[in-house]
Amino acid sequence: DYSMMGANTNVYDTDFHSINAIERLNGKEGISKPVCIGERCWVAANSTILKGVTIGDEAVIGAMSLVNKDISKKVFAAGVPAKEIKKIE
């Protein structure tokens, strides 16, 4: 509830395809894991959130970040890959 996503933000809950060439050729799908974005979060423009990630309530994700692991609540995180930079008071 009340979370915001900037322009061109991508949220992926799957790899889409296996990394194994034979499995791809045989149509095997990639692994899927849910993404959870908490309440009152702000994910800035051009960020990407990958499968299995949980972003805690009131977290802020900086622009152009790649979120590939969980982010705690009430923190500012940014970068490629995203790292928790500071607590939000």
C-alpha positions in Angstrom: 0.0 0.0 0.0 1.1 3.6 -0.8 4.4 2.6 -2.5 5.6 4.4 -5.6 7.5 3.2 -8.6 9.5 5.5 -10.8 9.4 5.4 -14.6 10.9 2.4 -16.4 11.1 0.3 -13.2 11.2 -3.4 -13.8 10.1 -6.1 -11.3 11.0 -9.7 -12.3 9.7 -12.8 -10.4 11.4 -15.2 -12.8 14.5 -15.9 -14.8 12.2 -16.6 -17.8 14.5 -19.3 -19.2 17.0 -21.9 -17.8 20.7 -21.0 -18.0 21.2 -24.5 -19.4 21.2 -24.5 -23.2 19.6 -28.0 -23.5 16.8 -27.1 -21.0 16.1 -23.9 -23.0 15.9 -25.7 -26.3 13.5 -28.2 -24.6 11.3 -25.3 -23.4 12.0 -25.6 -19.7 11.1 -22.4 -17.9 13.3 -20.6 -15.5 12.9 -20.5 -11.7 10.2 -18.3 -10.3 10.2 -16.7 -6.8 7.8 -14.0 -5.5 8.8 -10.4 -5.0 7.5 -8.5 -2.0 7.5 -4.7 -1.8 6.5 -3.3 1.5 4.2 -0.4 2.4 5.2 3.2 1.7 8.3 2.4 -0.3 9.7 4.5 -3.1 11.5 2.7 -6.0 13.1 5.4 -8.1 13.3 5.5 -11.9 15.1 2.9 -14.0 15.5 0.4 -11.2 15.3 -3.3 -11.5 14.1 -5.7 -8.8 14.9 -9.4 -9.2 13.1 -12.5 -8.2 12.8 -13.5 -4.5 13.6 -10.1 -3.2 11.7 -8.5 -0.2 11.9 -4.7 0.2 11.0 -3.7 3.8 8.4 -1.0 4.6 9.3 2.6 4.0 12.5 1.7 2.1 13.8 4.0 -0.6 15.6 2.5 -3.7 17.8 5.0 -5.6 17.5 5.5 -9.3 19.1 3.0 -11.7 19.6 0.4 -8.9 19.7 -3.4 -9.3 18.0 -5.0 -6.3 19.1 -8.6 -6.1 18.9 -9.2 -2.4 16.5 -8.3 0.5 16.5 -4.7 1.7 15.6 -3.8 5.3 12.8 -1.5 6.3 13.4 2.2 6.6 16.7 2.3 4.7 18.0 4.1 1.6 19.6 1.6 -0.8 21.2 2.2 -4.1 23.7 0.9 -6.6 24.5 -2.1 -8.9 24.0 -4.2 -7.0 21.9 -2.2 -4.5 23.4 -1.8 -1.0 21.9 -0.4 2.1 23.5 3.1 2.5 21.8 4.6 5.5 18.9 4.3 7.8 15.9 6.6 7.3 14.7 8.3 10.5 
